Amino acid sequence: MILNFFDQFLSPSILGIPLIILAIALPSLIFPTPTNQWLNNRLMTLQSWFINRFTYQLIQPMNFTGHKWAMLFTTLMLFLITINLLGLLPYTFTPTTQLSLNMAFALPLWFTTVLVGMLNQPTVALGHFLPEGTPTLLVPALIIIETISLFIRPLALGVRLTANLTAGHLLMQLIATATFMLITIMPAVALLTSIILFLLTILEVAVAMIQAYVFVLLLSLYLQENI
């Protein structure tokens, strides 16, 4: 039974062909295509309002150099939110529960932000390893600590997203299994667990959106440090 709980995180396949690529590509078909009409429908209006507000909140603290990253961050945000929310549907697969996929996003983007800082302002970028006024005895230890904290950032990004989504899916499956087993034995308790499952599902919807936002927000903060 314990092993079955983790079967939902296995990449689905047909005839030995993994379908994770299909699961990543299909969510893009959900978003409506922009048109040249003067008046848009309500879905397009809501989508445009959300994208504009998110981009404004994300790019506002940055200088003009960071504005070039607006399209990349907004696209990544919409992609992660869509995949996370679709993964809450029954009989679906959530690609972002795979640490390999999350690290494939976190590692190149984090390295790019560091590379931008090293190329544009190397003195300031290297100055983060040794703050001004540090006692001489603490210099070696502080440099080691700051180096470790820098290289652990992409791992923290990937693990945070993976752990939060995996824990939520496991908890939902545990409660759903308990509800199914208790229906015939204790209907009153089964009703209570059903209410808990409903509330947990609402919470997981919020977690799916928040974790996508946190992932992109942290990347923007790393970029802000280097520009």
C-alpha positions in Angstrom: 0.0 0.0 0.0 2.8 2.4 0.8 4.4 1.8 -2.6 1.1 2.4 -4.4 1.0 5.9 -2.9 4.1 6.8 -4.8 3.0 5.3 -8.1 1.2 8.6 -9.0 4.7 10.2 -9.3 5.9 7.8 -11.9 6.1 9.2 -15.4 3.3 7.7 -17.5 4.3 5.8 -20.7 2.6 4.1 -23.6 4.5 1.3 -25.4 7.6 2.3 -23.5 7.4 5.9 -24.7 7.4 8.4 -21.8 4.5 10.9 -21.9 6.1 13.6 -19.7 6.9 15.6 -22.8 3.3 15.5 -23.8 2.2 16.5 -20.3 4.5 19.5 -20.5 3.5 20.6 -23.9 -0.3 20.3 -23.8 -1.0 22.9 -21.1 0.0 25.6 -23.6 -3.1 24.8 -25.6 -5.4 26.0 -22.8 -4.5 29.6 -23.1 -6.5 31.5 -25.8 -4.6 33.1 -28.6 -4.6 36.9 -28.6 -6.5 38.6 -31.4 -6.5 42.0 -33.0 -10.1 42.8 -32.0 -10.9 45.9 -30.1 -13.0 44.0 -27.6 -11.9 40.7 -26.1 -13.9 38.1 -24.3 -13.9 37.9 -20.5 -11.3 35.1 -20.4 -8.8 37.2 -22.5 -9.5 40.2 -20.4 -8.9 38.3 -17.2 -5.7 36.7 -18.6 -4.3 40.1 -19.7 -5.1 41.7 -16.4 -3.4 38.9 -14.5 -0.3 38.9 -16.7 0.0 42.7 -16.5 -0.3 42.8 -12.7 2.1 40.0 -12.1 4.7 41.5 -14.5 4.4 44.9 -12.8 4.8 43.5 -9.3 7.8 41.4 -10.5 9.7 44.0 -12.5 8.9 47.1 -10.5 11.9 46.8 -8.0 14.4 46.2 -10.9 16.2 48.7 -13.0 15.8 48.9 -16.7 18.3 46.1 -17.4 16.1 43.6 -15.5 13.0 44.5 -17.6 14.4 42.4 -20.4 13.6 39.3 -18.3 9.9 40.2 -18.0 8.7 37.9 -20.8 10.8 34.9 -19.6 9.6 35.2 -16.0 6.0 35.7 -16.9 6.0 32.7 -19.3 7.7 30.5 -16.6 5.1 31.6 -14.1 2.1 30.8 -16.3 3.7 27.5 -17.3 4.3 26.4 -13.7 0.8 27.5 -12.5 -0.9 25.6 -15.3 1.0 22.4 -14.8 0.5 22.5 -11.0 -3.2 23.1 -11.3 -3.8 20.5 -14.0 -1.9 18.0 -11.8 -4.7 18.3 -9.2 -7.2 16.8 -11.6 -8.0 13.1 -11.2 -6.0 10.7 -13.3 -3.4 13.3 -14.3 0.3 13.5 -13.9 2.2 16.5 -12.4 5.6 16.9 -14.1 6.7 19.4 -11.4 6.7 16.6 -8.8 9.9 15.4 -10.6 13.0 16.9 -9.1 14.8 16.5 -12.4 12.4 18.8 -14.2 12.5 21.5 -11.5 16.3 21.4 -11.4 16.3 21.7 -15.2 14.5 25.1 -14.7 16.3 26.2 -11.6 19.9 25.5 -12.5 20.3 27.2 -15.9 18.3 30.3 -14.8 20.2 30.7 -11.6 23.5 30.2 -13.4 22.5 32.9 -15.9 21.7 35.4 -13.2 25.2 34.7 -11.6 26.8 35.0 -15.0 25.1 38.3 -15.7 26.5 39.7 -12.4 30.0 38.5 -13.1 30.0 40.0 -16.6 28.3 43.3 -15.8 29.7 44.2 -12.4 32.2 41.6 -11.2 33.4 43.7 -8.3 29.9 43.9 -6.8 29.2 40.3 -7.5 32.4 39.1 -5.8 31.8 41.6 -3.0 28.8 39.5 -1.8 31.2 36.8 -0.7 32.9 39.2 1.8 30.9 42.0 3.2 32.8 45.2 4.1 34.1 45.4 7.7 34.4 41.7 8.2 37.0 40.7 10.9 40.1 39.2 9.5 39.7 36.0 11.5 36.3 35.4 10.0 37.3 36.0 6.4 38.1 32.3 5.4 35.0 30.9 7.1 32.7 33.6 5.7 33.9 33.1 2.2 33.2 29.4 2.5 29.7 29.9 4.0 28.8 32.5 1.3 30.0 30.2 -1.5 28.0 27.3 -0.1 24.9 29.5 0.2 25.3 30.6 -3.4 25.6 27.2 -4.9 22.8 25.8 -2.8 20.3 28.3 -4.2 19.3 26.2 -7.3 18.9 23.1 -5.2 16.7 24.9 -2.8 14.5 26.2 -5.7 14.0 22.7 -7.1 13.6 20.9 -3.8 11.1 23.5 -2.5 8.8 23.1 -5.5 9.1 19.3 -5.6 8.6 18.8 -1.8 5.5 21.0 -1.5 3.7 19.5 -4.4 4.7 15.9 -3.5 3.6 16.3 0.1 0.2 17.8 -0.9 -0.5 15.0 -3.4 0.4 12.3 -0.9 -1.7 13.9 1.8 -4.7 14.1 -0.5 -4.3 10.5 -1.6 -4.1 9.3 2.1 -7.2 11.2 3.1 -9.1 10.0 0.0 -8.1 6.4 0.7 -9.3 6.7 4.3 -12.6 8.2 3.1 -13.2 5.4 0.7 -12.4 2.7 3.3 -14.6 4.3 6.0 -17.7 4.8 3.8 -19.2 1.4 4.6 -17.8 1.1 8.2 -18.3 4.6 9.7 -20.3 6.9 7.4 -20.1 9.8 9.8 -16.3 9.7 10.0 -16.2 9.3 6.2 -18.3 12.5 5.8 -15.9 14.3 8.1 -12.8 13.2 6.1 -14.6 14.2 2.9 -15.0 17.7 4.2 -11.3 17.7 5.2 -10.4 16.5 1.7 -12.4 19.2 0.1 -10.7 21.9 2.3 -7.3 20.4 1.6 -8.0 20.5 -2.2 -8.7 24.2 -1.9 -5.5 24.6 0.0 -3.6 22.7 -2.6 -4.9 24.9 -5.3 -3.5 27.9 -3.4 -0.2 26.1 -2.8 0.1 25.2 -6.5 -0.2 28.9 -7.4 1.9 30.2 -4.5 4.8 27.8 -5.2 5.0 28.8 -8.8 5.0 32.5 -7.8 7.7 31.9 -5.1 9.9 30.0 -7.7 9.8 32.9 -10.1 10.0 35.6 -7.4 13.2 34.1 -6.0 14.8 34.0 -9.4 13.9 37.7 -9.9 15.6 38.4 -6.5 18.7 36.6 -7.6 18.7 38.6 -10.8 18.2 41.8 -8.9 21.3 41.2 -6.8 23.4 40.9 -9.9 22.1 43.9 -12.0 
